[in-house]
């Protein structure tokens, strides 16, 4: 379980948020079942370091606030559209026994038989699976073994075997991956002959002789 420290935040509004970010801290809020939303701040470097190591949407974070530790999940990260700087973070307090909806990364394992034997191509069409689960049992990811797949075969959400207590929310008919036939390499055949061009007709004239010139003068 990941850990993060936070401190209560008194000032609110754009001006206060800008001042916090200038000092190296990020404004945020924590909300959840049975508690009022509480503004807080987090150290920017500490948060960025944590986010580089975890899957933010599915990792439970033990948030230390006001001397108490609370299990939370990051629900939203607002970033600057160009600088990618974190502007604000929303945390949801988790309650054991109360299911929540999360998105889990889908990881394909193995090399499909159709790829290994027949040169096929594996295409992953779905990279996250939305599920309902108890916060205490959130898996880090969903692994799917694609080794048996042959060319033309695919895996859909309905085919995924989920851990006990995990209920899928994503549409059951959604495709996860498919093994396609080898992609034909289309090569443009370059003609060996030069393309036909329109030429002026060649006029062949007989070379003039001295006699021809004399006859021409008589005329």
C-alpha positions in Angstrom: 0.0 0.0 0.0 1.3 3.4 -0.9 1.6 6.2 1.6 1.3 10.0 1.4 1.3 12.9 3.9 -1.1 15.8 3.7 -1.9 18.8 5.8 -5.2 20.7 6.3 -5.7 23.7 4.1 -7.4 26.8 5.3 -7.4 29.2 2.4 -9.4 28.4 -0.7 -9.9 30.1 -4.1 -7.6 30.6 -7.1 -5.3 33.1 -5.3 -4.6 30.7 -2.4 -4.1 27.8 -4.8 -1.6 29.7 -6.9 0.4 30.7 -3.7 0.4 27.0 -2.6 1.7 25.8 -6.0 4.4 28.5 -6.0 5.6 27.2 -2.6 5.9 23.6 -3.9 2.6 22.3 -2.5 -0.5 21.1 -4.4 -4.1 21.9 -3.2 -6.5 19.0 -2.9 -9.6 17.7 -1.2 -10.7 14.5 0.5 -14.3 13.4 0.6 -16.1 10.2 1.2 -18.9 8.3 3.0 -20.0 10.1 6.2 -17.5 12.9 6.1 -17.6 16.5 4.9 -15.2 17.4 2.1 -11.9 18.6 3.7 -9.4 20.8 1.8 -5.8 19.7 2.1 -2.3 20.2 0.6 0.4 17.8 -0.5 4.0 18.2 -1.2 4.4 18.4 -5.0 7.7 16.4 -5.2 6.4 13.7 -2.9 3.2 13.3 -5.0 5.0 13.3 -8.3 7.4 10.6 -7.0 4.5 8.5 -5.8 2.6 8.8 -9.1 5.6 7.6 -11.0 5.5 4.3 -9.2 1.8 3.4 -9.0 -1.3 3.2 -11.1 -3.2 6.1 -9.6 -6.7 5.0 -10.5 -6.4 1.6 -8.7 -3.8 2.0 -5.9 -5.0 2.4 -2.4 -3.1 5.2 -0.7 -2.8 5.5 3.1 -3.2 9.3 3.5 -1.8 10.7 6.7 -3.8 13.8 7.8 -4.3 15.4 11.1 -2.4 12.6 12.8 -4.7 10.0 11.4 -4.2 7.5 8.6 -7.1 7.1 6.1 -7.2 4.7 3.2 -8.0 6.6 0.1 -8.1 6.4 -3.7 -7.2 9.2 -6.1 -10.3 10.1 -8.0 -9.1 13.0 -10.1 -5.8 14.7 -11.0 -6.1 18.1 -12.6 -3.1 19.1 -14.7 -2.1 22.2 -16.6 -2.9 21.7 -20.3 0.6 22.6 -21.5 3.0 22.4 -18.6 1.5 19.1 -17.3 1.9 20.6 -13.8 -0.4 19.1 -11.2 -3.0 21.7 -10.2 -5.4 19.8 -7.9 -6.0 16.3 -6.5 -9.2 14.7 -5.3 -9.1 11.8 -2.8 -11.9 9.5 -1.9 -12.0 8.0 1.6 -12.5 4.2 1.4 -14.7 2.3 3.7 -14.2 -1.5 4.1 -17.2 -3.4 2.9 -18.5 -0.6 0.7 -17.7 -1.4 -3.0 -16.3 1.2 -5.3 -15.9 1.5 -9.0 -12.3 1.5 -10.3 -10.4 1.1 -13.6 -7.8 -1.7 -13.6 -5.1 -2.0 -16.2 -5.3 -5.0 -18.5 -1.9 -6.8 -19.0 -1.6 -9.5 -21.7 0.8 -12.3 -20.9 2.4 -14.9 -23.2 2.8 -15.1 -26.9 -0.2 -16.2 -28.9 0.1 -19.5 -30.8 -1.1 -17.7 -34.0 1.8 -15.2 -33.6 4.5 -17.7 -32.8 3.5 -20.3 -35.3 1.9 -18.4 -38.2 3.3 -14.9 -38.0 0.0 -13.3 -36.9 -0.4 -10.0 -35.1 -1.7 -9.4 -31.6 -3.9 -6.3 -31.3 -5.0 -5.2 -27.8 -8.2 -3.2 -28.2 -9.0 -2.7 -24.5 -6.4 -1.6 -22.0 -8.5 -0.9 -18.9 -11.4 -2.8 -17.2 -13.9 -1.0 -15.1 -15.0 -3.1 -12.1 -16.8 -2.9 -8.7 -14.8 -4.2 -5.8 -14.3 -3.9 -2.1 -11.4 -1.4 -1.4 -9.7 -4.0 0.7 -9.5 -6.4 -2.3 -8.5 -4.1 -5.2 -6.2 -6.1 -7.5 -3.3 -4.1 -9.0 -4.1 -5.3 -12.5 -6.0 -7.9 -14.6 -3.7 -10.4 -16.3 -4.9 -12.4 -19.3 -2.9 -15.3 -20.8 -3.2 -15.0 -24.6 -0.9 -18.0 -25.3 -3.7 -20.3 -26.7 -5.0 -17.8 -29.2 -4.8 -18.7 -32.9 -5.2 -16.5 -35.9 -8.8 -15.2 -36.0 -9.4 -15.8 -32.3 -10.1 -13.1 -29.8 -10.9 -12.5 -26.1 -13.9 -10.5 -24.9 -14.7 -9.1 -21.5 -17.1 -12.0 -20.8 -14.1 -14.4 -21.2 -12.1 -12.8 -18.4 -11.8 -14.8 -15.1 -11.9 -12.2 -12.3 -10.8 -12.6 -8.7 -13.5 -13.4 -6.2 -15.5 -10.3 -5.1 -14.6 -8.4 -8.3 -17.6 -7.6 -10.5 -17.2 -6.3 -14.1 -18.8 -3.0 -15.2 -17.4 -2.8 -18.7 -19.8 -4.1 -21.4 -19.4 -7.9 -21.6 -19.2 -8.0 -25.4 -16.3 -5.5 -25.6 -13.3 -6.9 -27.3 -10.0 -7.1 -25.3 -7.6 -8.5 -28.0 -7.6 -10.3 -31.2 -4.9 -12.2 -33.2 -5.1 -11.1 -36.9 -3.6 -12.6 -40.0 -0.2 -11.3 -41.1 -0.5 -7.9 -42.6 0.3 -8.0 -46.3 3.1 -5.8 -47.3 1.9 -3.9 -50.3 4.7 -3.1 -52.6 4.3 -0.8 -55.5 5.7 -2.4 -58.6 7.8 0.0 -60.5 7.6 -0.4 -64.2 11.0 -1.2 -65.8 10.0 0.7 -69.0 9.9 4.4 -69.1 6.4 5.8 -69.2 5.0 6.5 -72.6 5.3 10.1 -73.6 3.9 12.1 -76.5 6.6 12.7 -79.0 6.6 15.0 -82.0 6.7 12.9 -85.2 10.2 12.7 -86.6 10.4 14.3 -90.0 13.0 12.6 -92.2 14.2 14.7 -95.0 16.5 13.7 -97.8 19.7 15.6 -97.7 19.8 18.2 -100.4 22.3 17.7 -103.2 23.9 20.3 -105.5 21.5 19.2 -108.3 18.5 19.8 -106.2 19.6 23.3 -105.4 20.1 24.1 -109.0 16.6 22.8 -109.9 15.2 25.0 -107.2 16.9 28.1 -108.5 15.5 27.4 -112.0 12.0 27.4 -110.6 
